[in-house]
Amino acid sequence: MTVSVKQLAKQFRDGTRAVRGIDLDIADGEFLTLLGPSGCGKTTTLRLIAGLEEPTEGSISINKRDVTNIDPGDRNVAMVFQSYALYPHMTALQNMTLGLTVGGMSKAEAAEMARETARLLGIEKLLERKPAKLSGGERQRVALGRAMVRRPACYLMDEPLSNLDLKRREHMRTELKRLHQQHRVTTIYVTHDQAEALILSDRVAVLNEGTIQQVADPITIYERPANTFVADFIGSPSINFLNGELRDGAAMIAGRRLEEARAPGSGPVTLGVRPEDVILEAPGSAVIDGVIDFTEPYGGVVIAFISPQNADGLLKEREHLAASVDVHQPIEIGARVGVGFRASRVNLFDVATGGSLLSN
């Protein structure tokens, strides 16, 4: 199933403009994630596609058929909500089969389909329990199974894993990825969790204040963000922003030329450097010197937070430069270090607009 939205907009009665002229084309079998902070319009966009909200402007097409004014039940989509929305007086099996039997399928056939779906999700032993006897993770899998058992042409998922603990969320993320690769059902997924988006998606659409900032595959979103908002929102720890200048097309930091960090023109520029692209060297041998003020362990790496020395005004909206260091590399708090950069991986942004100066 293909999904296309054109100039989609939604303004609520209180004047809130939740969605502002969104254009999106989702291919058949694609897993596309709507990613952004709370209030950016991602859930409203999903509800518009589902037919649970009416657009103020624009159109929605499914398989090239205009469904803008068609009832939700006639769109052949299944929505999985953040809340479980299970009927408490029904067993898991009854919750999963209700939509099928209401649609005219026999109870025996519906039960067979539900049990097959339950096996995929690892909940076949829970089918006779009611929601009160299920854990949060089990309820979420039943809710997911209720959508899957319908065999819809498109899944719409609104933060379906947000109520799970970390371990269960990681497991369900893997299961969702496996199921999508196996069945290739078109999926539109909403989350504010960047790791979830990058792991699951074929493409990611980053939203902010009701508009799309960038749509691209996960690697491009991370390595070549379209603007400073995307660069800052994606990545943990956050990207480093530095004040620099372009001179004859090459970036300059603290008077040192980064020959491989290039963009057309001259003048002030914002440099974006991921922590893993910051290189610690001997003092006096790199672009700038700094002092390690404190560190944070991140599993296999340690993030060193460095205060630049003799480089006033270098950092933009930050007090420290973050560098990702292998956990086995010896570093000491209070140590003076040289700081260099992998210039070919540095992003360059327009100071005024925040837009990328690099062509993807």
Helices and strands as residue ranges (DSSP letters): E 3-11, E 17-26, E 31-35, H 42-50, E 57-62, E 65-66, G 72-74, E 77-80, H 92-102, H 107-121, G 124-126, G 131-133, H 136-148, E 154-158, H 166-183, E 186-191, H 194-200, E 203-208, E 211-216, H 218-223, H 228-233, E 240-247, E 250-253, E 256-262, E 267-273, G 275-277, E 278-281, E 288-298, E 301-309, E 321-326, E 336-341, G 343-345, E 347-349
